[in-house]
Amino acid sequence: MSTATTAASTATTAAITADALPARNRALPLGRVTQLRLVRSEWTKLWSLRSTRWSLLVAFVAQAGLPVLFAAVKMSRWGQMSPADRASLNSIDIAGAGWRLSQLAIGVLGVLVISGEYSTGMIRSSLMAAPKRLPVLWAKLGVFAAVTFVTMLIATFISFFGVQAVVSQHHIQHTLSDAGALRVVFGAALFLTVLGTLCTGLGTLLRNTAGGIAAFVFLILVLPGLVEILPTPLNDQVNEYLPSTAGTGIASVTNHGLHLAPWAGLGLFAGYAALAIAAAAVGMLRRDA
């Protein structure tokens, strides 16, 4: 991880800073450090890390394959299921449920996108190559968000069609034109994308891989369990405003008793991500690299 990060940062820093050299000392065309060039630099660094490929592969398999496997298991037990269980089985919900595992891979990768550079000290090279600090952060967030969204959207489409093919033997399949189907497919990808940017913000704010991952696990996995300890109905009232609960409603057609509408919940989740990114931006401006 450290070696790959160092090599990637060194290569991309050299590419960016070459623009500042006199024309006689470089072969590159005359130019300046632009946001586009920063984006290209972050793209190179992102794909230079083995952790990127492995994490995205795990997330992709979880998002595309696990719902199909779950649907196959359910269909194999169809004869033992009660009429109530059969009636409650929704193939759209099953198709979008892969986020439950893929969120771990995306969250960890979101932290690593920037914490790896802080751990090796190569973030200094990245910031020295750019005239301002924040464009580097925007480039990292933009590249990672785009890669996550496209990858997870493809995986969710595969999951949707795979699940519908499996459950068609008992005629409970749906199409993309059915109510809520497209919202779940795009919503699952959007949830994971926002989660990834939230974790990148945590990694930037804490500047430590272990600390960033710990904060992500606490916020998404541990905090909901702690809220359950609260007395009823206070626990239910607080739970629906937690990041994990608010954000995941978009990936399901079943309301689960929540008062927040799917898009409102995603908006609240995006607000949490924006807050983390804003804090990270302030920290990047005020603290030394």
One Martini backbone bead per residue (centre of mass of N, CA, C, O) as a GRO file, in nm:
protein
  289
    1MET     BB    1   0.060   0.059  -0.025
    2SER     BB    2   0.296   0.263   0.024
    3THR     BB    3   0.452   0.214  -0.238
    4ALA     BB    4   0.221   0.276  -0.435
    5THR     BB    5   0.162   0.561  -0.334
    6THR     BB    6   0.441   0.682  -0.380
    7ALA     BB    7   0.460   0.629  -0.685
    8ALA     BB    8   0.200   0.774  -0.772
    9SER     BB    9   0.263   1.056  -0.651
   10THR     BB   10   0.529   1.108  -0.794
   11ALA     BB   11   0.426   1.090  -1.087
   12THR     BB   12   0.195   1.306  -1.070
   13THR     BB   13   0.365   1.541  -0.965
   14ALA     BB   14   0.554   1.557  -1.207
   15ALA     BB   15   0.330   1.618  -1.416
   16ILE     BB   16   0.234   1.885  -1.292
   17THR     BB   17   0.512   2.046  -1.242
   18ALA     BB   18   0.603   2.064  -1.541
   19ASP     BB   19   0.439   2.328  -1.605
   20ALA     BB   20   0.647   2.521  -1.430
   21LEU     BB   21   0.858   2.488  -1.629
   22PRO     BB   22   1.065   2.561  -1.846
   23ALA     BB   23   1.063   2.495  -2.180
   24ARG     BB   24   1.369   2.392  -2.196
   25ASN     BB   25   1.306   2.159  -1.947
   26ARG     BB   26   1.065   2.053  -2.134
   27ALA     BB   27   0.820   1.854  -2.330
   28LEU     BB   28   0.583   1.993  -2.250
   29PRO     BB   29   0.333   2.185  -2.287
   30LEU     BB   30   0.222   2.478  -2.234
   31GLY     BB   31   0.105   2.551  -1.893
   32ARG     BB   32  -0.126   2.469  -1.625
   33VAL     BB   33  -0.282   2.424  -1.329
   34THR     BB   34  -0.568   2.233  -1.341
   35GLN     BB   35  -0.850   2.065  -1.269
   36LEU     BB   36  -0.814   1.853  -1.490
   37ARG     BB   37  -0.524   1.769  -1.408
   38LEU     BB   38  -0.602   1.679  -1.125
   39VAL     BB   39  -0.796   1.460  -1.212
   40ARG     BB   40  -0.588   1.292  -1.369
   41SER     BB   41  -0.407   1.244  -1.125
   42GLU     BB   42  -0.621   1.098  -0.945
   43TRP     BB   43  -0.675   0.872  -1.142
   44THR     BB   44  -0.392   0.753  -1.136
   45LYS     BB   45  -0.376   0.701  -0.829
   46LEU     BB   46  -0.622   0.522  -0.792
   47TRP     BB   47  -0.519   0.293  -1.015
   48SER     BB   48  -0.231   0.236  -0.862
   49LEU     BB   49  -0.400   0.083  -0.651
   50ARG     BB   50  -0.483  -0.221  -0.523
   51SER     BB   51  -0.715  -0.140  -0.330
   52THR     BB   52  -0.908  -0.048  -0.549
   53ARG     BB   53  -0.957  -0.312  -0.704
   54TRP     BB   54  -1.041  -0.490  -0.462
   55SER     BB   55  -1.270  -0.319  -0.343
   56LEU     BB   56  -1.441  -0.301  -0.603
   57LEU     BB   57  -1.475  -0.604  -0.638
   58VAL     BB   58  -1.622  -0.662  -0.376
   59ALA     BB   59  -1.854  -0.462  -0.424
   60PHE     BB   60  -1.953  -0.580  -0.692
   61VAL     BB   61  -2.015  -0.869  -0.599
   62ALA     BB   62  -2.210  -0.792  -0.373
   63GLN     BB   63  -2.412  -0.626  -0.551
   64ALA     BB   64  -2.453  -0.852  -0.787
   65GLY     BB   65  -2.456  -1.150  -0.629
   66LEU     BB   66  -2.603  -1.175  -0.351
   67PRO     BB   67  -2.902  -1.136  -0.436
   68VAL     BB   68  -2.909  -1.385  -0.619
   69LEU     BB   69  -2.845  -1.589  -0.398
   70PHE     BB   70  -3.082  -1.518  -0.213
   71ALA     BB   71  -3.304  -1.583  -0.419
   72ALA     BB   72  -3.228  -1.883  -0.456
   73VAL     BB   73  -3.279  -1.966  -0.164
   74LYS     BB   74  -3.576  -1.882  -0.150
   75MET     BB   75  -3.675  -2.066  -0.384
   76SER     BB   76  -3.583  -2.340  -0.246
   77ARG     BB   77  -3.802  -2.254   0.008
   78TRP     BB   78  -4.095  -2.215  -0.093
   79GLY     BB   79  -4.250  -2.466   0.034
   80GLN     BB   80  -4.176  -2.359   0.348
   81MET     BB   81  -4.335  -2.112   0.310
   82SER     BB   82  -4.542  -1.884   0.401
   83PRO     BB   83  -4.782  -1.680   0.282
   84ALA     BB   84  -4.664  -1.427   0.420
   85ASP     BB   85  -4.373  -1.455   0.315
   86ARG     BB   86  -4.444  -1.448   0.016
   87ALA     BB   87  -4.588  -1.167   0.017
   88SER     BB   88  -4.320  -1.010   0.136
   89LEU     BB   89  -4.173  -1.073  -0.122
   90ASN     BB   90  -3.933  -0.852  -0.283
   91SER     BB   91  -3.742  -0.828  -0.569
   92ILE     BB   92  -3.645  -0.535  -0.546
   93ASP     BB   93  -3.518  -0.545  -0.265
   94ILE     BB   94  -3.321  -0.772  -0.327
   95ALA     BB   95  -3.158  -0.628  -0.559
   96GLY     BB   96  -3.064  -0.380  -0.346
   97ALA     BB   97  -2.907  -0.543  -0.090
   98GLY     BB   98  -2.586  -0.534  -0.144
   99TRP     BB   99  -2.500  -0.283   0.036
  100ARG     BB  100  -2.449  -0.429   0.313
  101LEU     BB  101  -2.151  -0.510   0.205
  102SER     BB  102  -2.035  -0.290   0.005
  103GLN     BB  103  -2.002  -0.059   0.218
  104LEU     BB  104  -1.734  -0.156   0.334
  105ALA     BB  105  -1.553  -0.123   0.084
  106ILE     BB  106  -1.623   0.175   0.022
  107GLY     BB  107  -1.548   0.299   0.295
  108VAL     BB  108  -1.252   0.213   0.306
  109LEU     BB  109  -1.169   0.341   0.035
  110GLY     BB  110  -1.245   0.632   0.106
  111VAL     BB  111  -1.022   0.659   0.316
  112LEU     BB  112  -0.768   0.565   0.141
  113VAL     BB  113  -0.760   0.786  -0.079
  114ILE     BB  114  -0.606   0.984   0.153
  115SER     BB  115  -0.464   0.842   0.399
  116GLY     BB  116  -0.224   0.722   0.241
  117GLU     BB  117  -0.080   0.997   0.193
  118TYR     BB  118  -0.047   1.073   0.491
  119SER     BB  119   0.118   0.818   0.586
  120THR     BB  120   0.362   0.883   0.364
  121GLY     BB  121   0.370   1.212   0.290
  122MET     BB  122   0.261   1.268  -0.019
  123ILE     BB  123   0.069   1.511   0.021
  124ARG     BB  124   0.284   1.731  -0.012
  125SER     BB  125   0.327   1.694  -0.315
  126SER     BB  126   0.039   1.750  -0.405
  127LEU     BB  127   0.024   2.044  -0.275
  128MET     BB  128   0.277   2.163  -0.420
  129ALA     BB  129   0.166   2.124  -0.721
  130ALA     BB  130  -0.058   2.304  -0.618
  131PRO     BB  131  -0.177   2.625  -0.566
  132LYS     BB  132  -0.415   2.474  -0.420
  133ARG     BB  133  -0.584   2.262  -0.200
  134LEU     BB  134  -0.889   2.212  -0.265
  135PRO     BB  135  -0.870   2.099  -0.559
  136VAL     BB  136  -0.761   1.827  -0.463
  137LEU     BB  137  -1.013   1.739  -0.309
  138TRP     BB  138  -1.216   1.763  -0.543
  139ALA     BB  139  -1.076   1.556  -0.723
  140LYS     BB  140  -1.099   1.313  -0.539
  141LEU     BB  141  -1.407   1.316  -0.506
  142GLY     BB  142  -1.489   1.306  -0.805
  143VAL     BB  143  -1.349   1.045  -0.890
  144PHE     BB  144  -1.463   0.854  -0.675
  145ALA     BB  145  -1.764   0.905  -0.726
  146ALA     BB  146  -1.772   0.818  -1.024
  147VAL     BB  147  -1.664   0.530  -0.990
  148THR     BB  148  -1.875   0.432  -0.787
  149PHE     BB  149  -2.136   0.483  -0.943
  150VAL     BB  150  -2.080   0.318  -1.198
  151THR     BB  151  -2.014   0.047  -1.065
  152MET     BB  152  -2.282   0.020  -0.892
  153LEU     BB  153  -2.485   0.046  -1.122
  154ILE     BB  154  -2.402  -0.203  -1.279
  155ALA     BB  155  -2.440  -0.404  -1.046
  156THR     BB  156  -2.748  -0.345  -0.998
  157PHE     BB  157  -2.847  -0.428  -1.274
  158ILE     BB  158  -2.751  -0.718  -1.256
  159SER     BB  159  -2.911  -0.787  -1.006
  160PHE     BB  160  -3.194  -0.733  -1.108
  161PHE     BB  161  -3.198  -0.936  -1.349
  162GLY     BB  162  -3.112  -1.183  -1.187
  163VAL     BB  163  -3.347  -1.193  -0.983
  164GLN     BB  164  -3.583  -1.205  -1.187
  165ALA     BB  165  -3.495  -1.475  -1.310
  166VAL     BB  166  -3.518  -1.647  -1.050
  167VAL     BB  167  -3.831  -1.561  -0.962
  168SER     BB  168  -3.999  -1.647  -1.222
  169GLN     BB  169  -4.090  -1.938  -1.128
  170HIS     BB  170  -4.307  -1.766  -0.919
  171HIS     BB  171  -4.415  -1.489  -1.032
  172ILE     BB  172  -4.235  -1.220  -0.877
  173GLN     BB  173  -4.154  -1.035  -1.089
  174HIS     BB  174  -3.989  -0.745  -1.225
  175THR     BB  175  -3.968  -0.425  -1.366
  176LEU     BB  176  -3.845  -0.111  -1.438
  177SER     BB  177  -4.152   0.005  -1.463
  178ASP     BB  178  -4.194  -0.035  -1.186
  179ALA     BB  179  -4.254   0.071  -0.886
  180GLY     BB  180  -3.927   0.166  -0.766
  181ALA     BB  181  -3.704   0.032  -0.938
  182LEU     BB  182  -3.519   0.267  -1.036
  183ARG     BB  183  -3.477   0.391  -0.759
  184VAL     BB  184  -3.320   0.149  -0.641
  185VAL     BB  185  -3.092   0.128  -0.843
  186PHE     BB  186  -2.992   0.427  -0.811
  187GLY     BB  187  -2.996   0.443  -0.498
  188ALA     BB  188  -2.773   0.244  -0.430
  189ALA     BB  189  -2.550   0.402  -0.579
  190LEU     BB  190  -2.588   0.671  -0.427
  191PHE     BB  191  -2.535   0.575  -0.143
  192LEU     BB  192  -2.241   0.472  -0.195
  193THR     BB  193  -2.132   0.743  -0.293
  194VAL     BB  194  -2.186   0.910  -0.040
  195LEU     BB  195  -2.031   0.728   0.149
  196GLY     BB  196  -1.754   0.765   0.017
  197THR     BB  197  -1.737   1.075   0.064
  198LEU     BB  198  -1.762   1.066   0.367
  199CYS     BB  199  -1.498   0.894   0.410
  200THR     BB  200  -1.309   1.097   0.281
  201GLY     BB  201  -1.365   1.315   0.488
  202LEU     BB  202  -1.263   1.152   0.732
  203GLY     BB  203  -0.976   1.101   0.626
  204THR     BB  204  -0.902   1.405   0.606
  205LEU     BB  205  -0.961   1.486   0.901
  206LEU     BB  206  -0.778   1.248   1.046
  207ARG     BB  207  -0.520   1.132   0.880
  208ASN     BB  208  -0.618   0.820   0.931
  209THR     BB  209  -0.694   0.503   0.869
  210ALA     BB  210  -0.792   0.384   1.137
  211GLY     BB  211  -0.966   0.630   1.220
  212GLY     BB  212  -1.151   0.639   0.971
  213ILE     BB  213  -1.266   0.350   0.994
  214ALA     BB  214  -1.373   0.377   1.282
  215ALA     BB  215  -1.571   0.608   1.220
  216PHE     BB  216  -1.736   0.457   1.009
  217VAL     BB  217  -1.825   0.215   1.185
  218PHE     BB  218  -1.964   0.378   1.403
  219LEU     BB  219  -2.168   0.542   1.229
  220ILE     BB  220  -2.298   0.282   1.066
  221LEU     BB  221  -2.289   0.027   1.290
  222VAL     BB  222  -2.290   0.119   1.600
  223LEU     BB  223  -2.492   0.352   1.656
  224PRO     BB  224  -2.763   0.198   1.608
  225GLY     BB  225  -2.720   0.007   1.856
  226LEU     BB  226  -2.716   0.231   2.074
  227VAL     BB  227  -3.002   0.346   2.016
  228GLU     BB  228  -3.161   0.084   2.101
  229ILE     BB  229  -3.128   0.142   2.414
  230LEU     BB  230  -3.331   0.327   2.402
  231PRO     BB  231  -3.628   0.423   2.468
  232THR     BB  232  -3.949   0.387   2.397
  233PRO     BB  233  -3.970   0.593   2.107
  234LEU     BB  234  -3.685   0.727   2.088
  235ASN     BB  235  -3.526   0.528   1.911
  236ASP     BB  236  -3.702   0.563   1.654
  237GLN     BB  237  -3.669   0.874   1.624
  238VAL     BB  238  -3.354   0.867   1.596
  239ASN     BB  239  -3.290   0.643   1.383
  240GLU     BB  240  -3.408   0.788   1.115
  241TYR     BB  241  -3.153   1.016   1.143
  242LEU     BB  242  -2.947   0.837   1.072
  243PRO     BB  243  -2.732   0.776   0.826
  244SER     BB  244  -2.799   0.472   0.766
  245THR     BB  245  -3.112   0.506   0.755
  246ALA     BB  246  -3.155   0.748   0.565
  247GLY     BB  247  -2.989   0.633   0.311
  248THR     BB  248  -3.136   0.335   0.264
  249GLY     BB  249  -3.433   0.401   0.167
  250ILE     BB  250  -3.365   0.428  -0.147
  251ALA     BB  251  -3.307   0.088  -0.158
  252SER     BB  252  -3.633   0.075  -0.111
  253VAL     BB  253  -3.992  -0.004  -0.116
  254THR     BB  254  -3.980  -0.034   0.184
  255ASN     BB  255  -4.038   0.158   0.471
  256HIS     BB  256  -4.015   0.046   0.779
  257GLY     BB  257  -4.161   0.297   0.944
  258LEU     BB  258  -4.069   0.550   0.811
  259HIS     BB  259  -4.090   0.910   0.774
  260LEU     BB  260  -3.889   0.925   0.561
  261ALA     BB  261  -3.830   0.986   0.261
  262PRO     BB  262  -3.612   0.869   0.039
  263TRP     BB  263  -3.501   1.149  -0.066
  264ALA     BB  264  -3.482   1.282   0.211
  265GLY     BB  265  -3.281   1.080   0.331
  266LEU     BB  266  -3.057   1.128   0.123
  267GLY     BB  267  -3.028   1.428   0.185
  268LEU     BB  268  -2.936   1.390   0.477
  269PHE     BB  269  -2.690   1.216   0.410
  270ALA     BB  270  -2.555   1.436   0.234
  271GLY     BB  271  -2.528   1.634   0.469
  272TYR     BB  272  -2.325   1.469   0.628
  273ALA     BB  273  -2.111   1.466   0.407
  274ALA     BB  274  -2.081   1.775   0.381
  275LEU     BB  275  -1.984   1.817   0.670
  276ALA     BB  276  -1.726   1.646   0.649
  277ILE     BB  277  -1.603   1.803   0.409
  278ALA     BB  278  -1.596   2.082   0.539
  279ALA     BB  279  -1.411   2.002   0.774
  280ALA     BB  280  -1.181   1.903   0.592
  281ALA     BB  281  -1.129   2.172   0.445
  282VAL     BB  282  -1.056   2.338   0.692
  283GLY     BB  283  -0.822   2.155   0.785
  284MET     BB  284  -0.651   2.182   0.523
  285LEU     BB  285  -0.611   2.499   0.554
  286ARG     BB  286  -0.505   2.511   0.872
  287ARG     BB  287  -0.318   2.269   0.825
  288ASP     BB  288  -0.054   2.093   0.807
  289ALA     BB  289   0.077   1.828   0.609
   0.00000   0.00000   0.00000
